Amino acid sequence: MTSWKGAPDMNWLLYVSYFLGGAFLANAVPHFVSGMMGWPFQSPFAKPPGQGLSSSTVNVLWGFANFVIAYLLIARVGNFDLRATDHAIALGVGVLLMGIINARLFGRFNGGNLPTSS
């Protein structure tokens, strides 16, 4: 697909932005919720990064920063339309992939990777 004067169409950059926005959106949730509930949680600011626990306040701030980045990547880049299947898929794949990564990463520390038998 080409656009003005034969230059390549750059719609793929929009999809990358929506994908990354979905990833930041998914990453915001566990940090923000844990912080709001007053629970310490892993963050990049802990020692060691991503493994140690950060305070609930740090996690609220980190979660909020992720929400802001997600907003900028989704709502301020291009013209995101949730009814456009390609836009929704790009966003959804970002959410799903980051959700799986977070489940595996945080599951190591919180027991989620070792289901118990009932």
C-alpha positions as CSV (number, residue, x, y, z in Angstrom):
1,M,0.0,0.0,0.0
2,T,1.4,3.4,-0.8
3,S,0.4,6.9,0.2
4,W,1.3,10.4,-1.0
5,K,3.8,10.4,-4.0
6,G,4.5,6.7,-3.8
7,A,5.9,6.8,-0.2
8,P,5.2,3.6,1.7
9,D,2.1,3.7,3.9
10,M,3.0,4.0,7.6
11,N,-0.2,2.5,9.1
12,W,1.9,-0.2,10.6
13,L,3.4,2.4,13.0
14,L,-0.2,2.9,14.3
15,Y,-0.5,-0.8,15.0
16,V,2.8,-0.8,16.8
17,S,1.6,2.2,18.9
18,Y,-1.7,0.5,19.7
19,F,0.0,-2.8,20.5
20,L,2.5,-1.0,22.9
21,G,-0.4,1.0,24.4
22,G,-2.2,-2.3,25.2
23,A,0.9,-3.6,26.8
24,F,1.3,-0.5,29.0
25,L,-2.4,-0.7,29.8
26,A,-2.1,-4.3,30.9
27,N,1.0,-3.5,33.0
28,A,-0.7,-0.6,34.7
29,V,-3.5,-2.7,36.3
30,P,-1.6,-5.0,38.7
31,H,0.6,-2.1,40.0
32,F,-2.2,0.4,40.4
33,V,-4.6,-2.1,42.0
34,S,-2.0,-3.6,44.4
35,G,-0.9,-0.1,45.4
36,M,-4.5,1.1,46.0
37,M,-5.1,-2.0,48.2
38,G,-2.0,-1.1,50.2
39,W,0.0,-4.1,49.1
40,P,3.7,-4.0,48.3
41,F,4.3,-5.4,44.8
42,Q,7.3,-6.0,42.4
43,S,8.3,-3.0,40.4
44,P,11.3,-1.9,38.4
45,F,12.3,0.4,41.3
46,A,12.7,-2.4,43.8
47,K,15.9,-4.1,44.7
48,P,16.6,-6.2,42.8
49,P,14.5,-4.6,40.0
50,G,11.4,-6.6,39.1
51,Q,12.0,-9.1,41.9
52,G,11.9,-7.1,45.2
53,L,8.9,-5.5,46.6
54,S,8.1,-1.7,46.2
55,S,5.8,0.2,48.5
56,S,2.1,0.6,47.7
57,T,2.7,4.3,47.0
58,V,5.5,3.5,44.4
59,N,3.1,1.0,42.7
60,V,0.3,3.5,42.5
61,L,2.6,6.0,40.9
62,W,4.1,3.4,38.6
63,G,0.7,2.1,37.6
64,F,-0.5,5.7,36.9
65,A,2.5,6.4,34.8
66,N,1.7,3.2,32.7
67,F,-1.9,4.5,32.3
68,V,-0.6,7.8,31.0
69,I,1.8,6.2,28.6
70,A,-1.0,3.8,27.4
71,Y,-3.3,6.8,26.9
72,L,-0.7,8.7,24.8
73,L,0.0,5.6,22.6
74,I,-3.7,4.8,22.1
75,A,-5.6,8.0,22.1
76,R,-3.0,10.5,20.9
77,V,-1.3,8.6,18.1
78,G,-3.4,8.3,15.0
79,N,-7.1,8.1,15.3
80,F,-7.8,4.9,17.4
81,D,-11.3,3.5,16.7
82,L,-12.4,0.6,19.0
83,R,-14.9,-0.4,16.3
84,A,-12.1,-0.9,13.7
85,T,-11.2,-4.6,14.0
86,D,-7.5,-4.0,13.1
87,H,-7.1,-1.4,15.8
88,A,-8.9,-3.5,18.4
89,I,-6.8,-6.6,17.5
90,A,-3.5,-4.6,17.8
91,L,-4.6,-3.3,21.2
92,G,-5.9,-6.7,22.3
93,V,-2.8,-8.6,21.4
94,G,-0.7,-6.1,23.4
95,V,-2.9,-6.6,26.4
96,L,-2.9,-10.4,26.0
97,L,0.9,-10.7,25.5
98,M,1.7,-8.4,28.5
99,G,-0.9,-10.3,30.6
100,I,0.8,-13.6,29.9
101,I,4.3,-12.1,30.5
102,N,3.1,-10.6,33.8
103,A,1.4,-13.8,34.8
104,R,4.6,-15.8,34.3
105,L,6.8,-13.1,35.9
106,F,4.7,-12.3,38.9
107,G,3.6,-15.9,39.3
108,R,7.2,-16.9,40.2
109,F,7.0,-14.7,43.2
110,N,3.3,-15.1,44.2
111,G,2.8,-18.8,43.6
112,G,0.7,-18.4,40.4
113,N,2.9,-20.7,38.4
114,L,2.4,-23.6,40.7
115,P,-1.3,-24.5,40.9
116,T,-2.3,-26.6,43.8
117,S,-4.4,-29.7,43.5
118,S,-7.9,-29.5,45.0
